[in-house]
Amino acid sequence: MTASDVQTTAEIAYFSMEIALDARMPTYSGGLGVLAGDTLRTAADLGIPMVAVCLLHRRGYFRQTLAPDGEQHEAPEDWPVEELLEPLPGQVTVAVAGRDVRLRGWRYEVRGCRGHTVPVIFLDSRIEDNDEAARAFTDQLYGGDARYRLAQEMLLGLGGVRMLRMLGFGAIRRFHMNEGHAALLTLELLEEQHRGNGHNGVGEHEIEAVREQCVFTTHTPVPAGHDQFPLELAAELLGRGRAPKLRDVFAIDVYRQVLRSDDRFSLPRDALDHDLMLNMTYVALNLSGHVNGVAHRHGEISRLMFAEYSVDAITNGVHAATWIAAPMAAVLDRHVAGWQADNYSLRYALAIPLAEIAEAHAASKRDLLEHVATSTGRRLEPARFTLGFARRATAYKRPDLLFTDLERLRAIARRHGGLQVLYAGKAHPADEGGKALIRDVHAAAETLREDGIEVVWLPDYGTALAAKLVSGVDVWLNTPLPPNEASGTSGMKAAMNGVPSLSTLDGWWIEGHLEGITGWSIGDSGAGAGGAGTSDDEALRARDAASLYDKLEHAVLPCYLEGGDAFLTIRRHAIALNGAFFNSQRMLQQYLQRAYA
Ligand SMILES: *Cc1c(COP(=O)(O)O)cnc(C)c1O
């Protein structure tokens, strides 16, 4: 294939460190990548001229196996790149610490429901001419040390823009950074301005020209989620080197200028620890014309965190046709014509007979329990109430909240026909606390088993398993400590499948929750906002656990066990009220109106 075979008319370039496109491609770790994939599928459906850029991640994130006690083991996840992607012609180079790293591209095509396609370009440094260290730069998602990660972000941001230009994408008017990992693309755009003005320095005019092109979506209020690198390391990798080039030196100067030169660009006073750090969030904030958080509450929190910037909120959504399981999709096909092309019409699920919703859900539950049996040997009871909890294993998500008071949980299960709980999720390899939580849940599961409460942690959480879980459990449990969950999207997937959430009021659930109508809340939404200090965490935990038990005992289980229409009506509301809004079509249309326009 030649460069001219690549359709290069895209106007919006979407940059993401991870993208989930195909269950065979482990080019994602979690919600950020799934959101990117859903965004691109939606752009293809709507015919939006978009192109996406990501790193190849030849060795994936990691494959998780679990020992009987819940200890997590990690292995590389190699995948057949050559079978799934098409090689693109040409190469670009990025100087990392003064040494040129060559990059080539691989193309994946996302095809929409009306045939429009969105190309995704994966950058690959595994090229003969690169030295061994450079060849490994595009191997592992979120792997390595700070130097490795910064090199990756340079390849994504600088290399990504260069690759698009080399391939002939000449109509791009917006560069969308899906999280700060791609923030260095602003540097390449500044350099383009610098070249364009005859190398006459970079001033307000050039910076404004870059801002007009850039859109930044921030995804987490958790400080560790905001990438930063020591300025010294940044200077070494971006600038000084064996054979410094003028523009590399210039690059660092620009950052000093943008980050510190005058009031307009200086760092907020409460962020002094950024002083000797290159903070990707601030780079993106400073150089983007539109900045947004991913749910209304997250927008509010982000405006507190970044008080000197204007931060919009566009609530996340999920791709309905991807996430609604086959049995429920067939029901929708019968009753809501065209729901895939027009997700707003999911509203009319209100007219679907409850019995059909019951049957479709029962089919997905059987499918899920079959999967549990074949993958773990554990046989769960199809008629028994089943909770699902699947997300990254990390402290603020509190996967162990359900086990705060085992006696109370036992009593509830005894009185209400038993309980089954399915878990899944990986802990980042460096997150020891997250790994300990997986072991804690295993330990609780062991003692509860004697009392007839089945708790199973399914290994190697990914999109295929997510699709089974969100459609097959009875209620989706979510217990983040507010306000740490920016949005969350798995509960949206569950809702579209008629699986209501039981969740703390955080992220999207503040918007999606109608008590006893679309699901149930745990605790209230106010207490955590403004930042829960660690000393309060235990008190909040006790309060939220009590609320969780109360809701299970007095609302959720009685409703489920009553066996009439009440629970099915909640399933139907989840599809109609939440599905019609928390979808990626509505989300992307809001990006079009507010960020891309
Ligand atoms: C949807 C999804 C997520 C994100 O869900 P959260 O609710 O944000 O945790 C993460 N991982 C996978 C595999 C998913 O499908």
The ligand as an SDF file (V2000), in Angstrom:
LIG
                    3D

 15 15  0  0  0  0  0  0  0  0999 V2000
  -16.0800   -0.2150   30.6940 C   0  0  0  0  0  0  0  0  0  0  0  0
  -14.7960   -0.7820   31.1350 C   0  0  0  0  0  0  0  0  0  0  0  0
  -14.0280   -0.1250   32.0920 C   0  0  0  0  0  0  0  0  0  0  0  0
  -14.4530    1.1730   32.7300 C   0  0  0  0  0  0  0  0  0  0  0  0
  -15.4580    0.9720   33.6800 O   0  0  0  0  0  0  0  0  0  0  0  0
  -15.4570    1.7710   35.0610 P   0  0  0  0  0  0  0  0  0  0  0  0
  -16.8500    1.7800   35.4840 O   0  0  0  0  0  0  0  0  0  0  0  0
  -14.9540    3.1420   34.7510 O   0  0  0  0  0  0  0  0  0  0  0  0
  -14.5540    1.0230   35.9520 O   0  0  0  0  0  0  0  0  0  0  0  0
  -12.8170   -0.6800   32.4680 C   0  0  0  0  0  0  0  0  0  0  0  0
  -12.3920   -1.8260   31.9390 N   0  0  0  0  0  0  0  0  0  0  0  0
  -13.1090   -2.4950   31.0170 C   0  0  0  0  0  0  0  0  0  0  0  0
  -12.5660   -3.7570   30.4600 C   0  0  0  0  0  0  0  0  0  0  0  0
  -14.3300   -2.0010   30.5860 C   0  0  0  0  0  0  0  0  0  0  0  0
  -15.0270   -2.6700   29.6570 O   0  0  0  0  0  0  0  0  0  0  0  0
  1  2  1  0
  2  3  1  0
  2 14  2  0
  3  4  1  0
  3 10  2  0
  4  5  1  0
  5  6  1  0
  6  7  2  0
  6  8  1  0
  6  9  1  0
 10 11  1  0
 11 12  2  0
 12 13  1  0
 12 14  1  0
 14 15  1  0
M  END
$$$$
